[in-house]
Amino acid sequence: MKMIAALLASAIIAGPVAASPLSDAVKKDMPWLLTLYRDLHANPELSMAEVKTSAKLAAEAKKLGYDVTTGVGKTGVVAVMKNGPGPVLLMRADMDGLPVIEQTGLPFASKVRGTSLAGVESGVMHACGHDTHMTAWIGAARQLAAMKDQWSGTLVMILQPGEEIGVGAKAMLDDGLYARFPKPTHALAFHNTGQMVAGNIGYAPGYVLANVDSVDITVKGVGGHGAYPHAAKDPVVLASRIVGALQTLVSRELDPQDAGVVTVGSFHAGAKHNIIPDEAKLLLTVRSYKDDVRKTLLDGIRRIAKGEAIAAGMPEDRMPDVTIREAEYTPATFNTNGLTESTAALFKARFGEGRVQHLPPTMGGEDFGRYYLADKSIESFIFWVGTVPKDRWEKAERGEIELASIHSPFYAPDAEPTIETATEAMVIGALGVLRKK
């Protein structure tokens, strides 16, 4: 989820937060939280296999007095604390690591290896910062449990599996999240970013993260000898035409004010220099915000694939196969205006205007939006917390280094200011919803 660096330049200086009982309490917790963070970082688990991670954090929530249920949506955790009448606030953190071999050089770097649901064995790393999410989640849970005299309502703290593969939120909802537990009136989460100074906060109202679709195209041909192309039907040439034509979907078929992305991330065909293969395979990622734009792009992919095949003289029984991987679809995430603006105002009052930035939306994906889409009466807000050490940010600004983005094997958050800020921000956001009148 890459931000636009120019818009963040004014946020380089992360000013101190004024002393308060909350900030003092969070600072006092930091040694324990950092120990937990390093443990989570060193022991990541892949999507839908977060067994030890969920058990560890569920045990901590139980110690705090939460009513804890495990195994929701396979490995998810729901921790409920009822504290009188009032709103019901869902606060989410995601748990899964990525199939990435860590190369940060940290003393607590992951050496874990695992096998994904797709059967691929690899190193495992918290390269998306879910370890900081979980640490701040339990940090906020601790503070809110100790501050029950300052809020009224119900906390539904959830640890979600499978965010990286876009299935975890749906799994928890399908397992009765809104039927078995108090149904939220509000939902809150954060995601860290490798494009902001550690301890700064970014936010945006409205669409903030994109629809994500994965599309497979199998382009059929008639194989033959590379020296006699006239005797074959070359799927490499046909697939190349399809790749080129797909680029016109965004440039010529969408309203220029509507966002969309069609990226061909993989093109595989053939095995030898002088053999024309009988098929080529394309793998696409497709991004949008609006449902009608999503439909335009997906319908257009089907139309272009077939149209180019017809133009190439392919018979009807050799038309391309286009598969939309609906099970992997992640819907766009929408920040409702009321909760977004009120919480952003609380952040600015607490952390200062210079540390809280209004940012543009991104075409990255995040399945937190499913909690709102399951019931659009819910107020929903996800924000960003920066993770880049200030000295590295300044070097990047001077062009001396490149910043490691999330999902990079080199991504290493500046953990202390990231977790401290995120913990306090989640508590402030919660109190904004639940504070006693």
URTARA-V839758 format. One record per run of one state. SS is the DSSP state (@ for helix, = for strand, . for the rest). FROM is the first residue (numbers start at 0). LEN is the number of residues. Records with the same first field share a line. If there is no record, write none. Layout:
SS = FROM-LEN ; FROM-LEN
//
This chain:
. = 0-4 ; 11-9 ; 42-8 ; 63-3 ; 72-3 ; 83-4 ; 94-3 ; 98-14 ; 115-5 ; 123-1 ; 125-4 ; 146-1 ; 151-1 ; 160-7 ; 174-2 ; 180-5 ; 197-3 ; 203-2 ; 209-1 ; 220-1 ; 222-1 ; 225-3 ; 231-1 ; 233-1 ; 253-6 ; 269-5 ; 276-2 ; 288-2 ; 311-4 ; 318-2 ; 324-1 ; 328-1 ; 330-2 ; 335-1 ; 351-1 ; 358-10 ; 373-5 ; 388-1 ; 397-17 ; 435-2
@ = 4-7 ; 20-22 ; 50-13 ; 129-17 ; 147-3 ; 167-7 ; 176-4 ; 228-3 ; 234-19 ; 290-21 ; 315-3 ; 325-3 ; 336-15 ; 352-3 ; 368-5 ; 389-8 ; 414-20
= = 66-6 ; 75-8 ; 87-7 ; 97-1 ; 112-3 ; 120-3 ; 124-1 ; 150-1 ; 152-8 ; 185-12 ; 200-3 ; 205-4 ; 210-10 ; 221-1 ; 223-2 ; 232-1 ; 259-10 ; 274-2 ; 278-10 ; 320-4 ; 329-1 ; 332-3 ; 355-3 ; 378-10 ; 434-1
//
